[in-house]
Amino acid sequence: MLNKVIHFQRRMGFGEPLGLQKTSEQSKVSFDSLVDHNAKEKAIHVVEKPELDPTQMRNSEESLKKVFQKSRQETLKLNYAWMEQMIKPEFSIREKMTFFWHDHFACRSRVAYLAQQQNNTIRKNALGSFADLLMAVSKDPAMIQFLNNQQNKKDSPNENFARE
């Protein structure tokens, strides 16, 4: 049992946890309680919902640059928050699976808030049913935007979503 616990901690974390040793205390830990302890969920909320001003978007190239510059800064903030959460042992399983599914459902969003929403959607469903995860991601605003779903028209459907 001890080897199973140590193997689990090494595989499901992002590196070996500090102070991991073969102790009699670890051998008393049940595998199920270890999984439960390392699969906690905590959504990340570091990016506020943007207040989009349509006139600002149309005014000038300079104002558009400012909007995208702010979004890049918010994306960095989101990435740092996610990395901090990844290294915490109590979130290791869920974060490892969030990272895995994040790669599987790859999409690019220039709006950091939408990226945060998608990351939280994946996190929430990362350890559950694949069907539930697939449905949640398919309805996620970042994915809909990435696949150009806004271009869908009744007489001329956009095929990106169906193809993906």
C-alpha positions in Angstrom: 0.0 0.0 0.0 2.8 2.4 0.8 4.3 2.1 -2.7 0.9 2.7 -4.2 0.5 5.9 -2.2 4.0 7.2 -3.1 3.4 6.3 -6.8 0.1 8.1 -6.7 1.6 11.3 -5.2 4.4 11.3 -7.8 2.1 10.8 -10.8 -0.8 13.1 -9.9 1.2 16.1 -8.7 3.4 18.4 -10.6 6.7 17.1 -9.2 7.4 15.3 -6.0 5.8 16.9 -2.9 8.3 18.4 -0.5 9.1 16.1 2.4 7.8 13.0 0.8 9.3 10.1 2.6 8.5 6.5 3.2 7.0 6.7 6.7 4.7 4.5 8.7 2.3 7.5 8.7 1.9 7.3 4.9 1.3 3.6 5.1 -1.7 4.3 7.3 -3.3 6.6 4.8 -6.0 4.9 2.7 -5.8 5.3 -1.0 -9.4 6.6 -1.3 -8.8 9.2 1.4 -5.6 10.3 -0.4 -7.6 10.7 -3.7 -10.3 12.7 -1.9 -7.8 14.9 -0.2 -6.0 15.7 -3.4 -9.0 16.3 -5.6 -10.5 19.5 -4.1 -11.9 22.1 -6.4 -11.3 25.8 -6.2 -12.3 28.0 -9.1 -10.0 30.8 -10.1 -11.4 34.3 -10.1 -8.6 36.8 -10.7 -10.0 38.5 -13.9 -13.0 40.7 -13.7 -15.7 40.6 -16.3 -14.8 43.3 -18.8 -17.0 46.3 -19.4 -16.9 46.4 -23.1 -17.6 49.8 -24.6 -18.5 49.3 -28.3 -17.6 52.9 -29.1 -14.2 52.4 -27.6 -13.6 49.4 -29.9 -14.5 51.5 -33.0 -12.8 54.7 -32.2 -9.2 54.2 -33.0 -6.5 51.7 -33.4 -4.8 53.1 -30.3 -7.8 52.3 -28.1 -8.0 48.8 -29.5 -4.3 48.3 -28.6 -5.0 49.4 -25.1 -7.8 46.9 -24.8 -5.7 44.0 -26.0 -2.7 45.1 -23.9 -4.9 45.0 -20.8 -6.2 41.6 -21.8 -2.6 40.3 -22.1 -1.8 41.6 -18.6 -4.9 39.9 -17.3 -4.0 36.6 -19.1 -0.6 36.7 -17.3 -2.4 37.3 -14.0 -4.6 34.3 -14.8 -1.7 32.1 -15.7 0.2 32.9 -12.5 -2.9 32.2 -10.4 -3.3 28.8 -12.1 0.3 27.9 -11.6 0.1 28.8 -7.9 -3.0 26.5 -7.6 -1.3 23.7 -9.5 1.5 23.4 -7.0 -0.8 23.0 -4.0 -1.1 19.3 -3.1 -4.8 19.5 -2.1 -5.7 20.5 -5.7 -3.1 18.3 -7.5 -5.4 15.7 -9.1 -8.0 18.1 -10.3 -5.4 20.6 -11.6 -3.5 17.8 -13.4 -6.7 16.7 -15.1 -7.7 20.4 -15.8 -4.3 20.8 -17.5 -4.8 17.6 -19.5 -8.3 18.6 -20.7 -7.2 22.2 -21.3 -4.8 20.8 -23.9 -7.4 18.5 -25.4 -10.0 21.3 -25.7 -7.5 23.8 -26.9 -8.8 27.2 -27.9 -7.4 30.7 -28.0 -9.3 33.6 -26.6 -8.0 37.2 -26.6 -10.4 38.0 -23.7 -8.8 36.8 -20.4 -12.2 36.6 -18.7 -13.4 34.0 -21.3 -10.2 32.0 -20.8 -10.8 32.1 -17.1 -14.4 30.9 -17.5 -13.3 28.1 -19.8 -10.6 27.0 -17.3 -13.1 26.9 -14.5 -15.6 25.0 -16.7 -13.0 22.4 -17.4 -11.9 22.3 -13.7 -15.4 21.7 -12.5 -15.9 18.8 -14.9 -12.3 17.4 -15.0 -12.9 14.4 -12.8 -16.5 13.6 -13.9 -18.2 12.2 -16.9 -16.6 12.9 -20.2 -20.1 13.5 -21.7 -20.8 16.2 -19.1 -17.4 17.8 -19.8 -17.9 17.7 -23.5 -21.4 19.4 -23.2 -20.1 22.0 -20.8 -17.1 22.9 -23.1 -19.3 23.0 -26.2 -21.5 25.6 -24.5 -18.6 27.6 -23.2 -18.3 31.2 -24.6 -14.6 31.0 -25.3 -15.1 27.8 -27.3 -18.1 29.2 -29.2 -16.0 32.3 -30.0 -13.0 30.3 -31.0 -15.0 28.1 -33.4 -16.7 31.2 -35.0 -20.1 30.1 -33.9 -21.3 33.7 -34.1 -21.1 33.4 -37.9 -23.7 30.6 -37.9 -26.7 31.5 -40.0 -29.8 29.3 -40.7 -29.1 29.1 -44.4 -25.3 29.1 -44.2 -24.0 27.2 -41.1 -20.4 27.6 -40.1 -18.8 24.2 -40.1 -16.0 24.8 -37.6 -18.0 23.5 -34.7 -19.1 20.4 -36.4 -15.7 19.7 -37.7 -14.0 20.0 -34.3 
